[in-house]
């Protein structure tokens, strides 16, 4: 199965959690202990090793703050 790496521009994330809801591998979560400069709890990869590079998170993100990279093995 493909492997991926997901990155976020956390300064612009609004914490809507749409990305969290569509991730098929439960890779993403919202930070509970940190706010970004706009006052939102940004998303992050809590289980980055489980990412399959499906890009569902990047596609659904309304603010385009997520990038997904496929890692060739």
Predicted model as a PDB file, atoms N, CA, C, CB and O in Angstrom, pLDDT in the B-factor column:
MODEL        1                                                                  
ATOM      1  N   UNK A   1       0.838  -1.180   0.000  1.00 72.00           N  
ATOM      2  CA  UNK A   1       0.000   0.000   0.000  1.00 72.00           C  
ATOM      3  C   UNK A   1       0.885   1.246   0.000  1.00 72.00           C  
ATOM      4  CB  UNK A   1      -0.955  -0.003   1.217  1.00 72.00           C  
ATOM      5  O   UNK A   1       1.973   1.242   0.577  1.00 72.00           O  
ATOM      6  N   UNK A   2       0.420   2.289  -0.638  1.00 83.00           N  
ATOM      7  CA  UNK A   2       1.181   3.531  -0.739  1.00 83.00           C  
ATOM      8  C   UNK A   2       1.356   4.180   0.627  1.00 83.00           C  
ATOM      9  CB  UNK A   2       0.491   4.502  -1.696  1.00 83.00           C  
ATOM     10  O   UNK A   2       0.533   4.019   1.528  1.00 83.00           O  
ATOM     11  N   UNK A   3       2.440   4.907   0.749  1.00 93.00           N  
ATOM     12  CA  UNK A   3       2.715   5.678   1.961  1.00 93.00           C  
ATOM     13  C   UNK A   3       2.688   7.150   1.591  1.00 93.00           C  
ATOM     14  CB  UNK A   3       4.092   5.280   2.600  1.00 93.00           C  
ATOM     15  O   UNK A   3       2.970   7.521   0.451  1.00 93.00           O  
ATOM     16  N   UNK A   4       2.349   7.978   2.555  1.00 96.00           N  
ATOM     17  CA  UNK A   4       2.290   9.401   2.286  1.00 96.00           C  
ATOM     18  C   UNK A   4       2.775  10.226   3.443  1.00 96.00           C  
ATOM     19  CB  UNK A   4       0.905   9.799   1.937  1.00 96.00           C  
ATOM     20  O   UNK A   4       3.012   9.726   4.542  1.00 96.00           O  
ATOM     21  N   UNK A   5       2.917  11.504   3.169  1.00 96.00           N  
ATOM     22  CA  UNK A   5       3.281  12.479   4.186  1.00 96.00           C  
ATOM     23  C   UNK A   5       2.316  13.650   4.032  1.00 96.00           C  
ATOM     24  CB  UNK A   5       4.791  12.938   4.050  1.00 96.00           C  
ATOM     25  O   UNK A   5       2.146  14.191   2.939  1.00 96.00           O  
ATOM     26  N   UNK A   6       1.698  14.026   5.122  1.00 97.00           N  
ATOM     27  CA  UNK A   6       0.747  15.131   5.095  1.00 97.00           C  
ATOM     28  C   UNK A   6       1.327  16.302   5.887  1.00 97.00           C  
ATOM     29  CB  UNK A   6      -0.635  14.696   5.674  1.00 97.00           C  
ATOM     30  O   UNK A   6       1.848  16.121   6.987  1.00 97.00           O  
ATOM     31  N   UNK A   7       1.231  17.506   5.314  1.00 97.00           N  
ATOM     32  CA  UNK A   7       1.715  18.706   5.979  1.00 97.00           C  
ATOM     33  C   UNK A   7       0.602  19.744   5.999  1.00 97.00           C  
ATOM     34  CB  UNK A   7       2.981  19.264   5.275  1.00 97.00           C  
ATOM     35  O   UNK A   7      -0.311  19.711   5.174  1.00 97.00           O  
ATOM     36  N   UNK A   8       0.691  20.658   6.946  1.00 96.00           N  
ATOM     37  CA  UNK A   8      -0.336  21.673   7.145  1.00 96.00           C  
ATOM     38  C   UNK A   8       0.297  23.049   7.234  1.00 96.00           C  
ATOM     39  CB  UNK A   8      -1.156  21.379   8.407  1.00 96.00           C  
ATOM     40  O   UNK A   8       1.401  23.195   7.758  1.00 96.00           O  
ATOM     41  N   UNK A   9      -0.395  24.057   6.725  1.00 97.00           N  
ATOM     42  CA  UNK A   9      -0.030  25.442   6.995  1.00 97.00           C  
ATOM     43  C   UNK A   9      -0.875  25.832   8.200  1.00 97.00           C  
ATOM     44  CB  UNK A   9      -0.275  26.407   5.732  1.00 97.00           C  
ATOM     45  O   UNK A   9      -1.933  26.446   8.057  1.00 97.00           O  
ATOM     46  N   UNK A  10      -0.403  25.472   9.374  1.00 95.00           N  
ATOM     47  CA  UNK A  10      -1.202  25.572  10.592  1.00 95.00           C  
ATOM     48  C   UNK A  10      -1.605  26.999  10.946  1.00 95.00           C  
ATOM     49  CB  UNK A  10      -0.446  24.977  11.734  1.00 95.00           C  
ATOM     50  O   UNK A  10      -2.590  27.197  11.658  1.00 95.00           O  
ATOM     51  N   UNK A  11      -0.878  27.982  10.473  1.00 97.00           N  
ATOM     52  CA  UNK A  11      -1.245  29.367  10.762  1.00 97.00           C  
ATOM     53  C   UNK A  11      -2.587  29.743  10.130  1.00 97.00           C  
ATOM     54  CB  UNK A  11      -0.154  30.310  10.265  1.00 97.00           C  
ATOM     55  O   UNK A  11      -3.245  30.674  10.594  1.00 97.00           O  
ATOM     56  N   UNK A  12      -2.996  29.035   9.082  1.00 97.00           N  
ATOM     57  CA  UNK A  12      -4.231  29.365   8.379  1.00 97.00           C  
ATOM     58  C   UNK A  12      -5.347  28.343   8.589  1.00 97.00           C  
ATOM     59  CB  UNK A  12      -3.951  29.496   6.915  1.00 97.00           C  
ATOM     60  O   UNK A  12      -6.451  28.529   8.078  1.00 97.00           O  
ATOM     61  N   UNK A  13      -5.087  27.290   9.317  1.00 97.00           N  
ATOM     62  CA  UNK A  13      -6.095  26.260   9.583  1.00 97.00           C  
ATOM     63  C   UNK A  13      -7.157  26.832  10.524  1.00 97.00           C  
ATOM     64  CB  UNK A  13      -5.441  24.977  10.199  1.00 97.00           C  
ATOM     65  O   UNK A  13      -6.828  27.452  11.535  1.00 97.00           O  
ATOM     66  N   UNK A  14      -8.438  26.619  10.185  1.00 97.00           N  
ATOM     67  CA  UNK A  14      -9.540  27.106  11.014  1.00 97.00           C  
ATOM     68  C   UNK A  14     -10.093  26.038  11.945  1.00 97.00           C  
ATOM     69  CB  UNK A  14     -10.646  27.628  10.138  1.00 97.00           C  
ATOM     70  O   UNK A  14     -11.064  26.288  12.659  1.00 97.00           O  
ATOM     71  N   UNK A  15      -9.497  24.859  11.950  1.00 97.00           N  
ATOM     72  CA  UNK A  15      -9.935  23.815  12.868  1.00 97.00           C  
ATOM     73  C   UNK A  15     -11.336  23.311  12.599  1.00 97.00           C  
ATOM     74  CB  UNK A  15      -9.860  24.312  14.257  1.00 97.00           C  
ATOM     75  O   UNK A  15     -12.049  22.949  13.535  1.00 97.00           O  
ATOM     76  N   UNK A  16     -11.745  23.280  11.346  1.00 97.00           N  
ATOM     77  CA  UNK A  16     -13.112  22.859  11.005  1.00 97.00           C  
ATOM     78  C   UNK A  16     -13.297  21.349  11.161  1.00 97.00           C  
ATOM     79  CB  UNK A  16     -13.450  23.276   9.568  1.00 97.00           C  
ATOM     80  O   UNK A  16     -14.427  20.876  11.272  1.00 97.00           O  
ATOM     81  N   UNK A  17     -12.219  20.602  11.171  1.00 97.00           N  
ATOM     82  CA  UNK A  17     -12.151  19.143  11.318  1.00 97.00           C  
ATOM     83  C   UNK A  17     -12.753  18.352  10.166  1.00 97.00           C  
ATOM     84  CB  UNK A  17     -12.834  18.748  12.567  1.00 97.00           C  
ATOM     85  O   UNK A  17     -13.016  17.158  10.314  1.00 97.00           O  
ATOM     86  N   UNK A  18     -12.975  18.987   9.026  1.00 98.00           N  
ATOM     87  CA  UNK A  18     -13.425  18.235   7.853  1.00 98.00           C  
ATOM     88  C   UNK A  18     -12.383  17.198   7.457  1.00 98.00           C  
ATOM     89  CB  UNK A  18     -13.710  19.185   6.672  1.00 98.00           C  
ATOM     90  O   UNK A  18     -12.731  16.072   7.099  1.00 98.00           O  
ATOM     91  N   UNK A  19     -11.117  17.567   7.519  1.00 98.00           N  
ATOM     92  CA  UNK A  19     -10.050  16.632   7.153  1.00 98.00           C  
ATOM     93  C   UNK A  19     -10.043  15.422   8.088  1.00 98.00           C  
ATOM     94  CB  UNK A  19      -8.679  17.338   7.187  1.00 98.00           C  
ATOM     95  O   UNK A  19      -9.838  14.289   7.653  1.00 98.00           O  
ATOM     96  N   UNK A  20     -10.266  15.674   9.355  1.00 98.00           N  
ATOM     97  CA  UNK A  20     -10.295  14.594  10.348  1.00 98.00           C  
ATOM     98  C   UNK A  20     -11.421  13.621  10.021  1.00 98.00           C  
ATOM     99  CB  UNK A  20     -10.470  15.165  11.781  1.00 98.00           C  
ATOM    100  O   UNK A  20     -11.258  12.406  10.138  1.00 98.00           O  
ATOM    101  N   UNK A  21     -12.557  14.161   9.613  1.00 98.00           N  
ATOM    102  CA  UNK A  21     -13.732  13.322   9.370  1.00 98.00           C  
ATOM    103  C   UNK A  21     -13.614  12.449   8.126  1.00 98.00           C  
ATOM    104  CB  UNK A  21     -14.948  14.186   9.250  1.00 98.00           C  
ATOM    105  O   UNK A  21     -14.264  11.406   8.052  1.00 98.00           O  
ATOM    106  N   UNK A  22     -12.805  12.845   7.146  1.00 98.00           N  
ATOM    107  CA  UNK A  22     -12.714  12.055   5.911  1.00 98.00           C  
ATOM    108  C   UNK A  22     -11.499  11.131   5.836  1.00 98.00           C  
ATOM    109  CB  UNK A  22     -12.688  12.977   4.738  1.00 98.00           C  
ATOM    110  O   UNK A  22     -11.396  10.325   4.911  1.00 98.00           O  
ATOM    111  N   UNK A  23     -10.592  11.234   6.784  1.00 98.00           N  
ATOM    112  CA  UNK A  23      -9.384  10.405   6.748  1.00 98.00           C  
ATOM    113  C   UNK A  23      -9.743   8.943   7.013  1.00 98.00           C  
ATOM    114  CB  UNK A  23      -8.345  10.903   7.789  1.00 98.00           C  
ATOM    115  O   UNK A  23     -10.263   8.619   8.080  1.00 98.00           O  
ATOM    116  N   UNK A  24      -9.470   8.057   6.049  1.00 97.00           N  
ATOM    117  CA  UNK A  24      -9.842   6.651   6.221  1.00 97.00           C  
ATOM    118  C   UNK A  24      -8.948   5.878   7.191  1.00 97.00           C  
ATOM    119  CB  UNK A  24      -9.819   5.970   4.895  1.00 97.00           C  
ATOM    120  O   UNK A  24      -9.300   4.774   7.605  1.00 97.00           O  
ATOM    121  N   UNK A  25      -7.804   6.442   7.556  1.00 97.00           N  
ATOM    122  CA  UNK A  25      -6.847   5.743   8.416  1.00 97.00           C  
ATOM    123  C   UNK A  25      -6.675   6.390   9.783  1.00 97.00           C  
ATOM    124  CB  UNK A  25      -5.515   5.671   7.734  1.00 97.00           C  
ATOM    125  O   UNK A  25      -5.760   6.024  10.520  1.00 97.00           O  
ATOM    126  N   UNK A  26      -7.529   7.341  10.138  1.00 97.00           N  
ATOM    127  CA  UNK A  26      -7.469   8.008  11.439  1.00 97.00           C  
ATOM    128  C   UNK A  26      -6.087   8.608  11.702  1.00 97.00           C  
ATOM    129  CB  UNK A  26      -7.829   7.024  12.553  1.00 97.00           C  
ATOM    130  O   UNK A  26      -5.525   8.465  12.788  1.00 97.00           O  
ATOM    131  N   UNK A  27      -5.557   9.278  10.687  1.00 97.00           N  
ATOM    132  CA  UNK A  27      -4.234   9.883  10.787  1.00 97.00           C  
ATOM    133  C   UNK A  27      -4.294  11.266  11.442  1.00 97.00           C  
ATOM    134  CB  UNK A  27      -3.601   9.987   9.401  1.00 97.00           C  
ATOM    135  O   UNK A  27      -3.347  11.673  12.116  1.00 97.00           O  
ATOM    136  N   UNK A  28      -5.389  11.980  11.250  1.00 98.00           N  
ATOM    137  CA  UNK A  28      -5.460  13.383  11.627  1.00 98.00           C  
ATOM    138  C   UNK A  28      -6.270  13.632  12.897  1.00 98.00           C  
ATOM    139  CB  UNK A  28      -6.046  14.171  10.503  1.00 98.00           C  
ATOM    140  O   UNK A  28      -7.136  12.842  13.273  1.00 98.00           O  
ATOM    141  N   UNK A  29      -5.961  14.754  13.543  1.00 98.00           N  
ATOM    142  CA  UNK A  29      -6.699  15.204  14.729  1.00 98.00           C  
ATOM    143  C   UNK A  29      -6.508  16.709  14.852  1.00 98.00           C  
ATOM    144  CB  UNK A  29      -6.213  14.461  16.034  1.00 98.00           C  
ATOM    145  O   UNK A  29      -5.675  17.297  14.161  1.00 98.00           O  
ATOM    146  N   UNK A  30      -7.280  17.323  15.730  1.00 98.00           N  
ATOM    147  CA  UNK A  30      -7.097  18.735  16.039  1.00 98.00           C  
ATOM    148  C   UNK A  30      -6.274  18.847  17.314  1.00 98.00           C  
ATOM    149  CB  UNK A  30      -8.467  19.465  16.191  1.00 98.00           C  
ATOM    150  O   UNK A  30      -6.460  18.072  18.253  1.00 98.00           O  
ATOM    151  N   UNK A  31      -5.373  19.805  17.343  1.00 97.00           N  
ATOM    152  CA  UNK A  31      -4.557  20.012  18.545  1.00 97.00           C  
ATOM    153  C   UNK A  31      -5.459  20.476  19.686  1.00 97.00           C  
ATOM    154  CB  UNK A  31      -3.418  21.052  18.281  1.00 97.00           C  
ATOM    155  O   UNK A  31      -6.332  21.322  19.492  1.00 97.00           O  
ATOM    156  N   UNK A  32      -5.247  19.928  20.848  1.00 96.00           N  
ATOM    157  CA  UNK A  32      -6.044  20.309  22.009  1.00 96.00           C  
ATOM    158  C   UNK A  32      -5.281  21.235  22.949  1.00 96.00           C  
ATOM    159  CB  UNK A  32      -6.492  19.074  22.759  1.00 96.00           C  
ATOM    160  O   UNK A  32      -5.872  21.835  23.847  1.00 96.00           O  
ATOM    161  N   UNK A  33      -3.986  21.351  22.749  1.00 96.00           N  
ATOM    162  CA  UNK A  33      -3.152  22.123  23.663  1.00 96.00           C  
ATOM    163  C   UNK A  33      -2.490  23.339  23.029  1.00 96.00           C  
ATOM    164  CB  UNK A  33      -2.103  21.244  24.232  1.00 96.00           C  
ATOM    165  O   UNK A  33      -1.582  23.938  23.605  1.00 96.00           O  
ATOM    166  N   UNK A  34      -2.956  23.694  21.835  1.00 96.00           N  
ATOM    167  CA  UNK A  34      -2.288  24.772  21.113  1.00 96.00           C  
ATOM    168  C   UNK A  34      -3.281  25.493  20.213  1.00 96.00           C  
ATOM    169  CB  UNK A  34      -1.110  24.226  20.284  1.00 96.00           C  
ATOM    170  O   UNK A  34      -4.148  24.869  19.601  1.00 96.00           O  
ATOM    171  N   UNK A  35      -3.144  26.821  20.138  1.00 97.00           N  
ATOM    172  CA  UNK A  35      -3.932  27.634  19.218  1.00 97.00           C  
ATOM    173  C   UNK A  35      -2.995  28.254  18.193  1.00 97.00           C  
ATOM    174  CB  UNK A  35      -4.732  28.734  19.978  1.00 97.00           C  
ATOM    175  O   UNK A  35      -1.846  28.569  18.501  1.00 97.00           O  
ATOM    176  N   UNK A  36      -3.492  28.429  16.972  1.00 97.00           N  
ATOM    177  CA  UNK A  36      -2.683  29.113  15.968  1.00 97.00           C  
ATOM    178  C   UNK A  36      -2.857  30.626  16.147  1.00 97.00           C  
ATOM    179  CB  UNK A  36      -3.085  28.666  14.519  1.00 97.00           C  
ATOM    180  O   UNK A  36      -3.639  31.046  17.000  1.00 97.00           O  
ATOM    181  N   UNK A  37      -2.154  31.450  15.372  1.00 96.00           N  
ATOM    182  CA  UNK A  37      -2.246  32.910  15.549  1.00 96.00           C  
ATOM    183  C   UNK A  37      -3.657  33.477  15.372  1.00 96.00           C  
ATOM    184  CB  UNK A  37      -1.326  33.587  14.575  1.00 96.00           C  
ATOM    185  O   UNK A  37      -3.949  34.564  15.869  1.00 96.00           O  
ATOM    186  N   UNK A  38      -4.526  32.760  14.675  1.00 95.00           N  
ATOM    187  CA  UNK A  38      -5.903  33.231  14.486  1.00 95.00           C  
ATOM    188  C   UNK A  38      -6.837  32.763  15.600  1.00 95.00           C  
ATOM    189  CB  UNK A  38      -6.434  32.754  13.145  1.00 95.00           C  
ATOM    190  O   UNK A  38      -8.017  33.115  15.610  1.00 95.00           O  
ATOM    191  N   UNK A  39      -6.314  31.974  16.535  1.00 97.00           N  
ATOM    192  CA  UNK A  39      -7.114  31.534  17.667  1.00 97.00           C  
ATOM    193  C   UNK A  39      -7.841  30.215  17.475  1.00 97.00           C  
ATOM    194  CB  UNK A  39      -8.094  32.566  17.987  1.00 97.00           C  
ATOM    195  O   UNK A  39      -8.730  29.880  18.258  1.00 97.00           O  
ATOM    196  N   UNK A  40      -7.478  29.462  16.443  1.00 97.00           N  
ATOM    197  CA  UNK A  40      -8.108  28.167  16.164  1.00 97.00           C  
ATOM    198  C   UNK A  40      -7.197  27.017  16.599  1.00 97.00           C  
ATOM    199  CB  UNK A  40      -8.444  28.040  14.660  1.00 97.00           C  
ATOM    200  O   UNK A  40      -5.983  27.180  16.718  1.00 97.00           O  
ATOM    201  N   UNK A  41      -7.794  25.880  16.828  1.00 98.00           N  
ATOM    202  CA  UNK A  41      -7.046  24.658  17.115  1.00 98.00           C  
ATOM    203  C   UNK A  41      -6.748  23.986  15.767  1.00 98.00           C  
ATOM    204  CB  UNK A  41      -7.854  23.691  18.087  1.00 98.00           C  
ATOM    205  O   UNK A  41      -7.654  23.433  15.144  1.00 98.00           O  
ATOM    206  N   UNK A  42      -5.508  24.026  15.319  1.00 97.00           N  
ATOM    207  CA  UNK A  42      -5.181  23.501  13.987  1.00 97.00           C  
ATOM    208  C   UNK A  42      -5.128  21.977  13.946  1.00 97.00           C  
ATOM    209  CB  UNK A  42      -3.854  24.060  13.526  1.00 97.00           C  
ATOM    210  O   UNK A  42      -4.944  21.311  14.965  1.00 97.00           O  
ATOM    211  N   UNK A  43      -5.291  21.461  12.762  1.00 97.00           N  
ATOM    212  CA  UNK A  43      -5.170  20.024  12.521  1.00 97.00           C  
ATOM    213  C   UNK A  43      -3.699  19.645  12.467  1.00 97.00           C  
ATOM    214  CB  UNK A  43      -5.889  19.614  11.208  1.00 97.00           C  
ATOM    215  O   UNK A  43      -2.835  20.470  12.168  1.00 97.00           O  
ATOM    216  N   UNK A  44      -3.437  18.390  12.762  1.00 97.00           N  
ATOM    217  CA  UNK A  44      -2.077  17.854  12.666  1.00 97.00           C  
ATOM    218  C   UNK A  44      -2.161  16.350  12.418  1.00 97.00           C  
ATOM    219  CB  UNK A  44      -1.253  18.161  13.964  1.00 97.00           C  
ATOM    220  O   UNK A  44      -3.228  15.752  12.557  1.00 97.00           O  
ATOM    221  N   UNK A  45      -1.048  15.748  12.054  1.00 97.00           N  
ATOM    222  CA  UNK A  45      -0.993  14.304  11.813  1.00 97.00           C  
ATOM    223  C   UNK A  45      -0.627  13.610  13.116  1.00 97.00           C  
ATOM    224  CB  UNK A  45       0.035  13.951  10.685  1.00 97.00           C  
ATOM    225  O   UNK A  45       0.532  13.636  13.529  1.00 97.00           O  
ATOM    226  N   UNK A  46      -1.601  12.994  13.763  1.00 97.00           N  
ATOM    227  CA  UNK A  46      -1.336  12.313  15.039  1.00 97.00           C  
ATOM    228  C   UNK A  46      -0.723  10.932  14.813  1.00 97.00           C  
ATOM    229  CB  UNK A  46      -2.633  12.182  15.857  1.00 97.00           C  
ATOM    230  O   UNK A  46      -0.001  10.426  15.673  1.00 97.00           O  
ATOM    231  N   UNK A  47      -1.003  10.327  13.675  1.00 96.00           N  
ATOM    232  CA  UNK A  47      -0.440   9.020  13.306  1.00 96.00           C  
ATOM    233  C   UNK A  47       0.146   9.112  11.896  1.00 96.00           C  
ATOM    234  CB  UNK A  47      -1.529   7.892  13.382  1.00 96.00           C  
ATOM    235  O   UNK A  47      -0.368   8.464  10.984  1.00 96.00           O  
ATOM    236  N   UNK A  48       1.198   9.892  11.694  1.00 96.00           N  
ATOM    237  CA  UNK A  48       1.700  10.130  10.336  1.00 96.00           C  
ATOM    238  C   UNK A  48       2.157   8.870   9.606  1.00 96.00           C  
ATOM    239  CB  UNK A  48       2.835  11.093  10.392  1.00 96.00           C  
ATOM    240  O   UNK A  48       2.107   8.814   8.377  1.00 96.00           O  
ATOM    241  N   UNK A  49       2.598   7.868  10.347  1.00 95.00           N  
ATOM    242  CA  UNK A  49       3.072   6.636   9.710  1.00 95.00           C  
ATOM    243  C   UNK A  49       1.945   5.845   9.045  1.00 95.00           C  
ATOM    244  CB  UNK A  49       3.768   5.763  10.734  1.00 95.00           C  
ATOM    245  O   UNK A  49       2.216   4.945   8.250  1.00 95.00           O  
ATOM    246  N   UNK A  50       0.688   6.164   9.357  1.00 96.00           N  
ATOM    247  CA  UNK A  50      -0.453   5.454   8.780  1.00 96.00           C  
ATOM    248  C   UNK A  50      -1.001   6.096   7.508  1.00 96.00           C  
ATOM    249  CB  UNK A  50      -1.546   5.365   9.794  1.00 96.00           C  
ATOM    250  O   UNK A  50      -1.912   5.547   6.888  1.00 96.00           O  
ATOM    251  N   UNK A  51      -0.463   7.247   7.109  1.00 97.00           N  
ATOM    252  CA  UNK A  51      -0.956   7.960   5.932  1.00 97.00           C  
ATOM    253  C   UNK A  51      -0.737   7.125   4.673  1.00 97.00           C  
ATOM    254  CB  UNK A  51      -0.258   9.329   5.796  1.00 97.00           C  
ATOM    255  O   UNK A  51       0.348   6.590   4.447  1.00 97.00           O  
ATOM    256  N   UNK A  52      -1.791   7.023   3.858  1.00 96.00           N  
ATOM    257  CA  UNK A  52      -1.720   6.271   2.600  1.00 96.00           C  
ATOM    258  C   UNK A  52      -1.748   7.188   1.378  1.00 96.00           C  
ATOM    259  CB  UNK A  52      -2.872   5.276   2.521  1.00 96.00           C  
ATOM    260  O   UNK A  52      -1.890   6.714   0.251  1.00 96.00           O  
ATOM    261  N   UNK A  53      -1.615   8.487   1.594  1.00 96.00           N  
ATOM    262  CA  UNK A  53      -1.563   9.483   0.517  1.00 96.00           C  
ATOM    263  C   UNK A  53      -2.814   9.497  -0.342  1.00 96.00           C  
ATOM    264  CB  UNK A  53      -0.368   9.232  -0.356  1.00 96.00           C  
ATOM    265  O   UNK A  53      -2.728   9.709  -1.552  1.00 96.00           O  
ATOM    266  N   UNK A  54      -3.965   9.276   0.255  1.00 96.00           N  
ATOM    267  CA  UNK A  54      -5.216   9.270  -0.514  1.00 96.00           C  
ATOM    268  C   UNK A  54      -5.644  10.680  -0.916  1.00 96.00           C  
ATOM    269  CB  UNK A  54      -6.327   8.605   0.296  1.00 96.00           C  
ATOM    270  O   UNK A  54      -6.411  10.841  -1.866  1.00 96.00           O  
ATOM    271  N   UNK A  55      -5.168  11.689  -0.218  1.00 97.00           N  
ATOM    272  CA  UNK A  55      -5.419  13.104  -0.476  1.00 97.00           C  
ATOM    273  C   UNK A  55      -6.845  13.546  -0.166  1.00 97.00           C  
ATOM    274  CB  UNK A  55      -5.112  13.410  -1.901  1.00 97.00           C  
ATOM    275  O   UNK A  55      -7.235  14.652  -0.543  1.00 97.00           O  
ATOM    276  N   UNK A  56      -7.620  12.725   0.499  1.00 98.00           N  
ATOM    277  CA  UNK A  56      -8.985  13.113   0.862  1.00 98.00           C  
ATOM    278  C   UNK A  56      -8.981  14.374   1.715  1.00 98.00           C  
ATOM    279  CB  UNK A  56      -9.689  11.972   1.609  1.00 98.00           C  
ATOM    280  O   UNK A  56      -9.824  15.252   1.535  1.00 98.00           O  
ATOM    281  N   UNK A  57      -8.046  14.464   2.633  1.00 98.00           N  
ATOM    282  CA  UNK A  57      -7.962  15.627   3.524  1.00 98.00           C  
ATOM    283  C   UNK A  57      -7.683  16.902   2.739  1.00 98.00           C  
ATOM    284  CB  UNK A  57      -6.872  15.416   4.583  1.00 98.00           C  
ATOM    285  O   UNK A  57      -8.319  17.930   2.971  1.00 98.00           O  
ATOM    286  N   UNK A  58      -6.737  16.837   1.815  1.00 98.00           N  
ATOM    287  CA  UNK A  58      -6.373  18.012   1.024  1.00 98.00           C  
ATOM    288  C   UNK A  58      -7.512  18.439   0.108  1.00 98.00           C  
ATOM    289  CB  UNK A  58      -5.120  17.729   0.200  1.00 98.00           C  
ATOM    290  O   UNK A  58      -7.721  19.632  -0.113  1.00 98.00           O  
ATOM    291  N   UNK A  59      -8.241  17.477  -0.419  1.00 98.00           N  
ATOM    292  CA  UNK A  59      -9.349  17.784  -1.321  1.00 98.00           C  
ATOM    293  C   UNK A  59     -10.492  18.481  -0.590  1.00 98.00           C  
ATOM    294  CB  UNK A  59      -9.858  16.509  -1.984  1.00 98.00           C  
ATOM    295  O   UNK A  59     -11.094  19.412  -1.125  1.00 98.00           O  
ATOM    296  N   UNK A  60     -10.793  18.037   0.628  1.00 98.00           N  
ATOM    297  CA  UNK A  60     -11.941  18.591   1.351  1.00 98.00           C  
ATOM    298  C   UNK A  60     -11.620  19.882   2.090  1.00 98.00           C  
ATOM    299  CB  UNK A  60     -12.462  17.578   2.329  1.00 98.00           C  
ATOM    300  O   UNK A  60     -12.541  20.599   2.480  1.00 98.00           O  
ATOM    301  N   UNK A  61     -10.362  20.198   2.293  1.00 98.00           N  
ATOM    302  CA  UNK A  61      -9.980  21.386   3.069  1.00 98.00           C  
ATOM    303  C   UNK A  61     -10.454  22.667   2.361  1.00 98.00           C  
ATOM    304  CB  UNK A  61      -8.439  21.426   3.280  1.00 98.00           C  
ATOM    305  O   UNK A  61     -10.011  22.958   1.250  1.00 98.00           O  
ATOM    306  N   UNK A  62     -11.351  23.429   3.000  1.00 97.00           N  
ATOM    307  CA  UNK A  62     -11.880  24.631   2.342  1.00 97.00           C  
ATOM    308  C   UNK A  62     -10.866  25.764   2.212  1.00 97.00           C  
ATOM    309  CB  UNK A  62     -13.072  25.129   3.097  1.00 97.00           C  
ATOM    310  O   UNK A  62     -11.066  26.684   1.419  1.00 97.00           O  
ATOM    311  N   UNK A  63      -9.788  25.708   2.977  1.00 95.00           N  
ATOM    312  CA  UNK A  63      -8.795  26.774   2.937  1.00 95.00           C  
ATOM    313  C   UNK A  63      -7.473  26.359   2.300  1.00 95.00           C  
ATOM    314  CB  UNK A  63      -8.540  27.267   4.319  1.00 95.00           C  
ATOM    315  O   UNK A  63      -6.513  27.130   2.297  1.00 95.00           O  
ATOM    316  N   UNK A  64      -7.423  25.148   1.764  1.00 97.00           N  
ATOM    317  CA  UNK A  64      -6.236  24.643   1.056  1.00 97.00           C  
ATOM    318  C   UNK A  64      -4.966  24.747   1.885  1.00 97.00           C  
ATOM    319  CB  UNK A  64      -6.048  25.397  -0.240  1.00 97.00           C  
ATOM    320  O   UNK A  64      -3.931  25.194   1.388  1.00 97.00           O  
ATOM    321  N   UNK A  65      -5.039  24.338   3.147  1.00 97.00           N  
ATOM    322  CA  UNK A  65      -3.866  24.402   4.016  1.00 97.00           C  
ATOM    323  C   UNK A  65      -3.149  23.063   4.129  1.00 97.00           C  
ATOM    324  CB  UNK A  65      -4.271  24.877   5.391  1.00 97.00           C  
ATOM    325  O   UNK A  65      -2.148  22.953   4.837  1.00 97.00           O  
ATOM    326  N   UNK A  66      -3.653  22.045   3.436  1.00 98.00           N  
ATOM    327  CA  UNK A  66      -3.080  20.700   3.549  1.00 98.00           C  
ATOM    328  C   UNK A  66      -2.403  20.309   2.242  1.00 98.00           C  
ATOM    329  CB  UNK A  66      -4.171  19.667   3.918  1.00 98.00           C  
ATOM    330  O   UNK A  66      -2.952  20.501   1.158  1.00 98.00           O  
ATOM    331  N   UNK A  67      -1.191  19.753   2.368  1.00 97.00           N  
ATOM    332  CA  UNK A  67      -0.482  19.175   1.224  1.00 97.00           C  
ATOM    333  C   UNK A  67      -0.176  17.720   1.556  1.00 97.00           C  
ATOM    334  CB  UNK A  67       0.836  19.975   0.893  1.00 97.00           C  
ATOM    335  O   UNK A  67       0.205  17.392   2.679  1.00 97.00           O  
ATOM    336  N   UNK A  68      -0.349  16.855   0.560  1.00 97.00           N  
ATOM    337  CA  UNK A  68      -0.066  15.442   0.736  1.00 97.00           C  
ATOM    338  C   UNK A  68       0.965  15.030  -0.305  1.00 97.00           C  
ATOM    339  CB  UNK A  68      -1.361  14.584   0.617  1.00 97.00           C  
ATOM    340  O   UNK A  68       0.831  15.333  -1.491  1.00 97.00           O  
ATOM    341  N   UNK A  69       1.996  14.334   0.163  1.00 96.00           N  
ATOM    342  CA  UNK A  69       3.066  13.882  -0.711  1.00 96.00           C  
ATOM    343  C   UNK A  69       3.125  12.356  -0.670  1.00 96.00           C  
ATOM    344  CB  UNK A  69       4.430  14.506  -0.294  1.00 96.00           C  
ATOM    345  O   UNK A  69       3.089  11.756   0.405  1.00 96.00           O  
ATOM    346  N   UNK A  70       3.215  11.743  -1.826  1.00 95.00           N  
ATOM    347  CA  UNK A  70       3.361  10.286  -1.903  1.00 95.00           C  
ATOM    348  C   UNK A  70       4.823   9.933  -1.750  1.00 95.00           C  
ATOM    349  CB  UNK A  70       2.799   9.728  -3.241  1.00 95.00           C  
ATOM    350  O   UNK A  70       5.691  10.527  -2.391  1.00 95.00           O  
ATOM    351  N   UNK A  71       5.086   8.967  -0.901  1.00 92.00           N  
ATOM    352  CA  UNK A  71       6.441   8.496  -0.660  1.00 92.00           C  
ATOM    353  C   UNK A  71       6.638   7.202  -1.425  1.00 92.00           C  
ATOM    354  CB  UNK A  71       6.714   8.297   0.858  1.00 92.00           C  
ATOM    355  O   UNK A  71       5.952   6.213  -1.164  1.00 92.00           O  
ATOM    356  N   UNK A  72       7.553   7.201  -2.349  1.00 83.00           N  
ATOM    357  CA  UNK A  72       7.830   6.006  -3.145  1.00 83.00           C  
ATOM    358  C   UNK A  72       8.707   5.059  -2.334  1.00 83.00           C  
ATOM    359  CB  UNK A  72       8.517   6.376  -4.493  1.00 83.00           C  
ATOM    360  O   UNK A  72       9.714   5.467  -1.755  1.00 83.00           O  
ATOM    361  N   UNK A  73       8.317   3.816  -2.301  1.00 73.00           N  
ATOM    362  CA  UNK A  73       9.088   2.821  -1.550  1.00 73.00           C  
ATOM    363  C   UNK A  73       9.886   1.932  -2.470  1.00 73.00           C  
ATOM    364  CB  UNK A  73       8.172   1.974  -0.690  1.00 73.00           C  
ATOM    365  O   UNK A  73      10.593   1.038  -2.004  1.00 73.00           O  
TER     366      UNK A  73                                                      
ENDMDL                                                                          
END                                                                             
